[in-house]
Amino acid sequence: MLAHKEVELRQIWIYPIASMHGLQVQEAVVKGPRFQWDREWGLFDVDKQEAVAGKNCTLLYHFKISFEAEILKVTHPSSEAPLLIDTTQHPQNREDAEIMTLYGTKKGASEGEAAS
């Protein structure tokens, strides 16, 4: 039997795009086994038919991630124009969407609990 211990939460980090820098947040919504927006996106090499990982492509570590309202902003030091992702259009916000994740498949959106 496990002993109960007090735990102090000091920081919450999410990594919206796998293998890129994360960002520290003041609160996060728990969605199943993880936080909302944590590793929701990733890069896929169509030619190799595999996910692109930071350990194999260290250029990913040069990108910076930020949220501005409901927009995920991806910037790179060598680019003037950021990539903007409207999170309101994400499948998890649609009732009719089928969402594929590392944790399986589910139908539609579900409400989570805020963690802070």
Residue pairs with C-beta under 8 A, 6 or more apart in sequence:
9 115
11 24
12 24
12 25
12 26
12 27
12 28
12 35
12 115
12 116
13 22
13 23
13 24
13 25
14 22
14 23
14 25
14 28
14 35
14 36
14 37
14 38
15 21
15 22
15 23
15 38
15 39
15 65
16 22
16 23
16 37
16 38
16 39
16 40
16 41
16 65
16 72
17 39
17 40
17 41
17 42
17 43
17 63
17 65
17 74
18 39
18 41
18 42
18 43
18 51
18 53
19 42
19 43
19 52
19 53
19 54
19 55
19 57
19 60
19 61
20 54
20 60
20 61
20 63
20 65
20 74
21 61
21 63
21 64
21 65
22 65
23 65
23 66
23 67
26 116
27 114
27 115
27 116
28 35
28 36
28 37
28 38
28 114
28 115
28 116
29 35
29 36
29 112
29 113
29 114
29 115
30 36
30 112
30 113
30 114
30 115
31 92
31 110
31 112
32 103
32 106
32 112
33 103
34 103
35 115
36 92
36 112
37 72
37 87
39 102
40 90
40 92
41 72
41 85
42 51
42 52
43 51
43 52
43 57
43 60
44 50
44 51
44 52
45 51
45 52
52 60
54 60
54 61
62 76
62 77
63 74
63 75
63 76
64 74
64 75
64 76
65 72
65 73
65 74
66 72
66 73
66 75
67 73
67 87
70 86
70 87
70 88
71 84
71 85
71 86
71 87
72 84
72 85
72 87
73 82
73 83
73 84
73 85
74 82
74 83
74 84
74 85
75 82
75 83
87 93
91 97
91 98
91 99
92 99
92 109
93 109
94 108
94 109
95 108
95 109
96 108
97 107
97 108
97 109
98 105
98 106
98 107
99 105
99 106
99 107
